[in-house]
Amino acid sequence: MPSKLKFVVLSRRDPVPPSPRPLLVLRTDAWDDFGHQVQFHLSHCDAKGRETHLGPVKILQRTSADGARAEVAKTTKLSTTFSELGDELVSLGQEEEYYKGLHQLMGDRAADVLEALRDIAWLPALATDFEPTPAFRNAMIRENGAHRARRFGRAWATGQEVTEKLSFSYIGSIEGADADVETKFAFSHHDPVPGRIVGIIGRNAVGKTQFLASLGADLAQIARSSAETLSARESRFPDGRPLFTRIIAISYSAFDRFKRPPRDRSSSYVYCGIRSDNGGLSRASLIQSYRTNQQRIRDRGAQSNWTRYMQEILGDLSEQLTASLEAEIHSTTTEDKALSLLSSGQSILAHFVTALLAWIQPNSLVLFDEPETHLHPNAVANLFLVLSDILEEFNSYAVVATHSPVVIQEIPAKRVLMFQRVDNVTVAEPLLLESFGESVTELTRHVFETDEVKSVYRRTLRDLSDGESAEEVMERFPSGLSLSAQAYLLAQYGKKAGRNQ
């Protein structure tokens, strides 16, 4: 077991004490971030007294009790010497060189340093309680360099090459299938056509949900693992594994089988759905999670955003709803009247907006399994519009598994993956029909293959075409057949003509 690290806190000009050495030095800094003095400078002093500067690091100190609303000290106070920070503290290096310098100087022990400093790039789950606070927003991640450090710090500290490109390939596993499924995700925030969402379609039992779960687990940051485990994970991303600040999995199906990676402080994965951590379903737990997420929104100062997105997703700009929403988001009561005025479908929409705004951070990836569940098509359209707006606001992305043509008509075909099962192998194929802006009718027929599904009207038209002309069949319907029905009827005569040639 490696020896304990030794940290000493000094002012900027204090000399490093002669003993003990080697040690890590945190020098105080009077820099003021909107009323918060939380910055230090980390350096390493070796046995010969040579000091190597590593870079600035910001440390937040929680002053509230566990379980209470997070409050952070205006000025962080550290013990003059310590081997690891206490549970009330978290840190984040502010520059790329901080993490790369730790790796170059200390090799594998860089991990011990980051754990001792409770670094949120190394241990993402530690940030949860601090994220909603002004100190987190206005001090810890104030600079662009800090956002990059939070996203890439772990990779830099372990000597990994990082890529900021958004397009990537992934080889996902589906339980029970004879082979993995190979996919490409063509995300882009520069493309003039929508580029933040990739859609996955396919019939039931092709493995869409399992694939999403596999993707989320492989993208989420994980605790220390063996070289073999890490190598296997990296091999599933042939073009390099993209790094996201947070993976947010969303599912509102009562039959949700979304497998989640184990929870630990190293994980960057958050599940938002109707199931509790133990897999159970209850109204009480739903109300509790809804209220908890509302409190996070209040702590983040995002009440007006929540009200605006709720109006948009519910399709109601009335003064009555606005007043009701504003009263709710500013209320801290715990009674379960929160969703009482909404229908079941509207409750799902409210849960979605609240959970996403509570947990999304810049450069997040949202995995949404069947957003159309329990919803009217108009509500699905509103949900997709709000999802797109939130992703744009937070510079984030999403993968959506769906059966809904209303969703697919909002995504360009180059960003739609069609999963098909051939024998016991699922394959991902490109969409040959341009989906963007296509009618729901055409997408339903050609993309979701309803032409192959048996129905009363198809069977009737097929039988009538055996003994009557097309004109005679159409005369049986005084109000006229729809264009879709006419096309199907005429296709029957075309098939007969082809067989007779």
Residue pairs with C-beta under 8 A, 6 or more apart in sequence:
2 109
2 112
4 83
4 84
5 23
5 24
5 83
5 84
5 112
5 113
5 116
6 20
6 22
6 23
6 24
6 81
6 83
7 23
7 24
7 25
7 26
7 81
7 82
7 83
7 116
8 16
8 17
8 23
8 24
8 25
8 26
8 80
8 81
9 25
9 26
9 27
9 28
9 40
9 78
9 79
9 80
9 81
10 16
10 25
10 26
10 27
10 28
11 27
11 28
12 27
12 28
12 29
12 41
14 27
16 23
16 25
16 45
16 49
16 51
18 49
21 45
21 46
21 47
21 49
22 44
22 45
22 46
22 47
23 44
23 45
24 42
24 43
24 44
24 45
24 113
25 42
25 43
25 44
25 45
25 51
26 40
26 41
26 42
26 57
26 78
27 40
27 41
27 43
28 40
29 37
29 39
29 40
29 41
29 56
30 37
31 37
31 39
33 39
33 58
33 138
33 139
33 142
34 134
34 138
34 139
34 142
35 74
35 138
36 72
36 74
36 75
36 134
36 135
36 138
36 139
37 74
37 75
37 76
38 58
38 59
38 60
38 61
38 75
38 76
38 135
38 139
38 140
39 56
39 57
39 58
39 94
39 139
40 56
40 57
40 58
40 59
40 76
40 78
41 53
41 54
41 55
41 56
41 57
42 54
42 55
42 56
42 57
42 93
42 98
43 51
43 52
43 53
43 54
44 51
44 52
44 54
44 105
44 106
45 51
45 52
46 52
52 101
52 105
54 97
54 98
54 101
54 102
54 105
55 93
55 94
55 95
55 97
55 98
55 101
56 93
56 94
56 95
56 98
57 91
57 92
57 93
57 94
57 98
57 117
58 91
58 92
58 94
58 139
58 140
58 146
59 76
59 78
59 85
59 89
59 90
59 91
59 117
60 72
60 73
60 76
60 89
60 90
60 91
60 130
60 133
60 135
60 136
60 139
60 140
61 72
61 73
61 76
61 77
61 88
61 89
62 70
62 71
62 72
62 73
62 88
62 89
62 129
62 130
63 71
63 72
63 73
63 88
64 70
64 71
69 295
69 299
70 129
70 130
70 132
70 133
70 299
71 133
72 130
72 133
72 134
72 135
72 136
74 135
76 89
78 85
78 89
83 116
84 115
84 116
84 117
84 118
85 91
85 116
85 117
85 118
87 118
89 118
90 118
90 119
90 120
90 126
90 127
90 130
91 117
91 118
91 119
91 120
92 119
92 120
92 121
92 140
92 141
92 146
92 149
92 150
92 153
93 99
93 119
93 121
93 149
93 153
94 143
94 145
94 146
94 149
95 145
95 149
96 145
96 148
96 149
96 152
96 156
98 149
98 153
99 110
99 121
99 149
99 152
99 153
99 154
99 156
99 157
100 156
100 157
102 110
102 113
102 114
102 157
103 110
103 156
103 157
103 158
103 159
106 112
106 113
110 157
110 158
111 122
111 157
111 158
111 224
114 121
114 122
114 123
114 153
114 157
115 122
115 123
118 126
119 153
120 126
120 127
120 130
120 150
121 149
121 150
121 151
121 152
121 153
121 154
121 157
122 153
122 154
122 157
122 266
123 265
123 266
124 221
124 245
124 246
124 265
124 266
124 267
124 268
125 263
125 264
125 265
125 266
125 267
125 268
126 265
127 136
127 150
130 136
130 140
131 296
131 300
131 361
132 295
132 296
132 297
132 298
132 299
132 300
133 299
134 301
137 300
140 146
141 147
141 150
147 245
147 362
147 363
150 245
151 243
151 244
151 245
151 363
152 162
152 243
154 221
155 161
155 162
155 243
156 162
161 240
162 243
163 240
163 242
163 243
165 240
165 242
166 185
166 187
166 188
166 189
166 242
166 397
167 184
167 185
167 186
167 187
167 188
167 239
168 184
168 185
168 187
168 237
168 239
168 240
168 241
168 242
169 182
169 183
169 184
169 185
169 237
169 238
169 239
170 182
170 183
170 184
170 185
170 215
170 218
170 236
170 237
171 180
171 181
171 182
171 183
171 235
171 236
171 237
171 238
172 180
172 181
172 183
172 211
172 214
172 215
172 218
172 236
173 180
173 181
173 210
173 211
173 214
174 180
174 181
174 207
174 210
174 211
174 214
174 426
175 207
175 210
176 424
177 207
177 424
177 425
177 426
178 423
178 424
178 425
179 425
180 236
181 207
181 211
181 419
181 426
181 427
181 428
182 428
183 211
183 417
183 428
184 417
185 198
185 399
186 195
186 198
186 414
186 415
187 195
187 196
187 198
187 397
187 415
188 195
189 195
189 196
189 395
193 412
193 436
194 388
194 410
194 411
194 412
194 415
194 436
195 412
195 415
196 388
196 391
196 392
196 396
196 397
196 398
197 387
197 388
197 391
197 397
197 398
197 399
197 400
197 410
197 411
197 415
198 397
198 398
198 399
198 400
198 411
198 415
198 416
198 417
199 399
199 400
199 401
199 402
199 407
199 408
199 411
199 415
199 416
199 417
199 435
200 208
200 211
200 212
200 399
200 400
200 401
200 402
200 416
200 417
200 419
200 428
201 208
201 401
201 402
201 403
201 408
201 416
201 417
201 418
201 419
201 431
201 447
201 448
202 208
202 418
202 419
202 420
202 421
202 426
203 420
203 421
203 449
205 421
206 419
206 420
206 421
206 426
207 419
207 421
207 426
208 369
208 401
208 419
209 251
209 257
209 258
209 369
209 370
209 401
210 257
210 259
211 401
211 419
211 426
212 249
212 258
212 367
212 369
212 399
212 401
213 249
213 258
213 259
213 260
215 367
215 399
216 247
216 249
216 260
216 261
216 269
216 367
217 259
217 260
217 261
217 269
218 233
218 236
218 237
218 241
219 241
219 242
219 244
219 247
219 365
220 247
220 261
220 267
220 268
220 269
221 266
221 267
221 268
221 269
222 261
222 266
222 267
223 264
223 266
223 267
224 266
233 241
234 241
244 268
244 363
244 364
244 365
244 397
245 268
245 361
245 362
245 363
245 364
246 268
246 269
246 270
246 359
246 360
246 361
246 363
246 364
246 365
247 268
247 269
247 270
247 364
247 365
247 367
248 270
248 272
248 355
248 356
248 359
248 360
248 364
248 365
248 366
248 367
249 258
249 260
249 269
249 270
249 271
249 272
249 273
249 367
249 369
250 272
250 273
250 352
250 355
250 356
250 366
250 367
250 368
250 369
250 371
251 258
251 273
251 274
251 275
251 368
251 369
251 370
252 273
252 274
252 348
252 351
252 352
252 371
252 373
252 374
253 274
253 369
253 370
253 373
254 274
254 281
256 273
256 274
256 275
256 369
258 271
258 273
258 369
260 269
260 271
261 267
261 269
263 269
263 277
270 359
272 289
272 293
272 351
272 352
272 355
272 356
272 359
274 281
274 286
274 351
275 281
276 282
276 285
283 336
284 336
286 351
287 336
287 338
287 339
289 351
289 355
290 338
290 339
290 350
290 351
290 354
291 334
291 338
292 358
293 354
293 355
293 357
293 358
293 359
294 306
294 328
294 329
294 338
294 354
294 358
295 332
296 358
296 359
297 303
297 305
297 306
297 329
297 354
297 357
297 358
298 329
298 330
298 332
300 357
300 358
302 357
303 326
303 329
303 330
305 357
305 393
306 325
306 329
306 353
306 354
306 357
307 322
307 325
307 326
307 329
309 353
309 357
309 386
309 389
309 390
310 325
310 350
310 353
311 317
311 321
311 322
311 325
312 382
312 385
312 386
312 389
313 349
313 350
313 352
313 353
313 379
313 382
313 383
313 385
313 386
314 321
314 342
314 346
314 349
314 350
314 382
315 378
315 379
315 382
324 341
328 338
339 347
339 350
342 350
344 374
345 374
345 375
345 376
345 379
346 379
348 373
348 374
348 375
349 375
349 379
349 382
349 383
352 371
352 383
352 386
353 386
356 366
356 387
356 390
357 390
360 366
360 390
360 394
360 396
361 394
361 396
362 394
362 395
362 396
363 395
363 396
364 394
364 396
364 397
365 396
365 397
365 398
365 399
366 387
366 391
366 396
366 397
366 398
366 399
367 398
367 399
368 387
368 398
368 399
368 400
368 401
369 401
370 401
370 402
370 403
371 380
371 383
371 384
371 387
371 400
371 402
371 404
371 407
372 380
372 402
372 403
372 404
372 406
372 407
375 383
377 404
377 406
377 440
380 404
380 406
380 407
381 406
381 410
384 406
384 407
384 410
387 398
388 410
390 396
391 397
391 398
400 407
400 411
402 408
403 448
405 440
405 443
405 444
405 447
405 448
406 440
408 416
408 435
408 443
408 447
409 435
409 436
409 437
409 438
409 439
409 440
409 443
410 436
411 435
411 436
412 434
412 435
412 436
413 430
413 431
413 432
413 433
413 434
413 435
413 436
414 430
416 430
416 431
416 435
417 428
417 429
417 430
417 431
418 428
418 429
418 430
418 431
418 447
419 426
419 427
419 428
419 429
420 426
420 427
420 429
431 447
433 442
433 443
433 446
433 447
435 443
435 447
441 484
444 450
445 451
445 484
451 488
457 485
458 488
461 473
461 485
461 488
461 489
461 492
462 492
464 473
464 476
464 489
465 473
465 489
465 492
465 493
465 496
470 489
470 490
470 493
473 489
474 480
474 481
474 486
474 489
481 489
